[in-house]
Amino acid sequence: MLQQHPSFRRWAEQAAAHIRFPGDRPAVIRELTEHMEDRCDAFLAEGLSKAEAEKAALAAMGDADETGKALALIHRPFLGYLYKAAKIALLASAAMLLLVSCARGFDMPYSYGFSEPYSDLATESTATHVREITYLSPTAKAECGGYTFTLPSVMHRRFYDLVDGTSHRSLYFVLEAFHPSPAAFWPEGVRECIYAVDDLGNLYPNRCFSERYAEDEGREVCGNGTGRTLLRYRYEMWVSCVDPDAQWVELRYERLNCSFSLRIPLVKDGELL
Amino acid sequence: MQIDKSLMAGSTTLLILSLLREGEKYGYEMIAELARRSDDTFQLKEGTLYPILHGLEKEGAVKSCRREAENGRERKYYRITAAGLSLLEEKTQQWALFTEKVNAVIGAAVPAGV
């Protein structure tokens, strides 16, 4: 229909040219052109010829510049550009989020490797040993380098050797680092630098990259980075050879220009585990 | 008798919203309907109608959508919103007060029932 009335379109374009935000012009041109078509139809219905009806429709519209100036007052460029900028910013953020997510993978929340396989071994007894498993929920929380560190899952294991009469304790834990920015990466050196102490003064050095020695009775902290989601990183770690009489173990970290400590009590219902 | 343009200017929004209260309409339909109902007294110009419509749309008093009209062509229809109905009520009250006071001042004898 628009091609049939080039004069209508010219009039509409002349009016719309006054609108300073180009994004608003096409819709206005279309609406005004359609309006002239309707006027033209009305004149045709009154019995005018096509040429007369078109001429009368144009004349009835009045001055294109006057109409355009009135429309320009409503279609302010600032609001138009603001709207456009907001749309672009929104799309750019969505694209950025998608890119970051793709670059870093969409790993599903990590399923705690040791809790499931051991869940039916709360107490395991054989002719040679007894193994007691206790799950703990420490509330310790620490902030460091923009990350929030927590211990969503902790397992304590005491192993009684019935043959030589000794007992050994180990602590397995999931350390979670949360960062509010999806652009953040794994917190630096957590797995390699975290170590532990207990209330008896024993040190459990980090041995992730070290040779294992017989001294220190095998006391060590080690583990793996095992899972991540967009904002969370998880490490599955352990403390080996915990002193049989220790009442608590404290995980310590000193990097990222900051330090944190997370204490895990080894007492449940007033009883040493 | 021609009506002074400045008299029209103050009541155009009221007239447009009143028309839309009865149902959605496209631009030309409003001009034609206004002329018909007022025995061609109100000849609304496009340069008046569309800036008002676009302004009302920006305020949220009307909403527009494109759909096919009775003549088979696609048209941009305007419909009144809840905010538009509130605005209409406000404008109607203002108009009633205005005419009442103008009449009181000029002392016109208004026949009963008008």
Interface residues (C-beta under 8 A of the other chain):
Chain A: M1 A27 V28 R30 E31 L32 E34 H35 E37 D38 R39 D41 A42 M61 G62 D63 E66 T67 A70 L71 L73 I74 H75
Chain B: Y26 G27 Y28 E29 A32 K45 E46 G47 T48 Y50 P51 H54 G55 K58 N71 R73 E74 R75 K76
